[in-house]
Amino acid sequence: MYLIFVNYKKPLAEVEKYVDAHRAYLQKYYETGELICSGPRNPRVGGIILCRTENMKAAKAITLEDPFFLNGIADYEIIEFDPVKRAPGFEQFVK
């Protein structure tokens, strides 16, 4: 499982221009089952994406399609982790 930190490089006014395209991109990966949840950080300096892919290369490939990346809006930090302790029901998200 991967935790993806989206870090904005541009002002929010610039970010807002790409939010709809970014959400459409996220939806594609929700439909494949590779994304579990996502949302903006507080304060709004970026976002967080919880992702389940086969490996780090696949997680990185997903970020390369993000309109935020393609338009120079954000950088990404990807952290791999094993959710060994989790709330009941969460096992459906673990591959």
Phi, psi and omega per residue, in radians:
M1 nan 2.626 -3.050
Y2 -2.311 2.409 3.035
L3 -1.861 2.084 -3.097
I4 -1.888 2.088 3.056
F5 -1.637 2.129 3.066
V6 -1.723 2.103 -3.082
N7 -2.035 1.966 -3.122
Y8 -1.133 2.428 3.057
K9 -1.887 -0.188 -3.064
K10 -2.081 2.813 3.085
P11 -1.104 2.714 -3.110
L12 -0.976 -0.590 3.119
A13 -1.031 -0.642 3.102
E14 -1.313 -0.704 3.101
V15 -0.996 -0.805 -3.077
E16 -0.991 -0.522 -3.137
K17 -1.116 -0.394 -3.044
Y18 -1.992 0.080 -3.071
V19 -1.082 -0.781 -3.126
D20 -1.088 -0.764 3.114
A21 -1.139 -0.676 3.108
H22 -1.094 -0.766 3.138
R23 -1.169 -0.629 3.070
A24 -1.134 -0.719 3.075
Y25 -1.066 -0.788 3.114
L26 -1.043 -0.731 -3.110
Q27 -1.008 -0.673 3.101
K28 -0.948 -0.742 -3.083
Y29 -1.487 -0.366 2.945
Y30 -1.146 -0.692 -3.118
E31 -1.190 -0.494 3.087
T32 -1.464 -0.196 -3.111
G33 1.501 0.105 -3.103
E34 -1.479 -0.339 3.056
L35 -1.889 2.456 -3.118
I36 -1.865 -0.756 3.068
C37 -2.809 2.814 3.129
S38 -2.796 2.806 3.090
G39 3.017 2.948 -3.129
P40 -1.288 2.664 3.065
R41 -1.489 2.772 3.042
N42 -2.113 2.050 0.019
P43 -1.193 2.878 -3.000
R44 -1.371 1.348 3.112
V45 -1.892 0.072 -3.106
G46 2.820 -2.671 -3.126
G47 -2.566 3.089 3.106
I48 -2.266 2.410 3.077
I49 -2.252 2.265 3.027
L50 -1.760 2.132 -2.941
C51 -2.263 2.509 3.007
R52 -2.221 1.952 3.104
T53 -2.290 3.016 -3.115
E54 -1.160 -0.587 -3.071
N55 -2.813 3.063 -3.116
M56 -1.082 -0.671 -3.139
K57 -1.023 -0.741 3.130
A58 -1.179 -0.687 3.097
A59 -1.110 -0.754 3.123
K60 -1.099 -0.711 -3.137
A61 -1.060 -0.642 3.100
I62 -1.071 -0.773 -3.113
T63 -1.126 -0.524 -3.101
L64 -1.207 -0.250 3.103
E65 -1.643 -0.158 -3.080
D66 -1.152 2.251 3.053
P67 -0.962 -0.501 3.063
F68 -1.108 -0.708 3.090
F69 -1.226 -0.846 -3.071
L70 -1.057 -0.451 -3.120
N71 -1.882 0.259 3.062
G72 1.191 0.455 -3.089
I73 -1.491 -0.564 -3.010
A74 -2.533 2.737 2.935
D75 -1.916 2.869 -3.060
Y76 -2.279 2.494 2.976
E77 -2.155 2.209 -3.103
I78 -1.994 2.216 3.134
I79 -2.101 2.174 3.077
E80 -1.535 2.435 3.065
F81 -2.626 2.795 3.099
D82 -1.917 1.990 -3.129
P83 -1.370 1.256 -3.072
V84 -1.284 -0.504 3.063
K85 -1.985 2.217 -3.057
R86 -2.733 2.826 3.122
A87 -1.231 2.634 3.070
P88 -0.962 2.394 -3.133
G89 1.708 -0.390 -3.097
F90 -1.246 -0.346 -3.100
E91 -1.016 -0.399 3.105
Q92 -1.121 -0.341 -3.123
F93 -1.650 -0.158 -3.077
V94 -1.646 2.189 3.119
K95 -1.488 nan nan
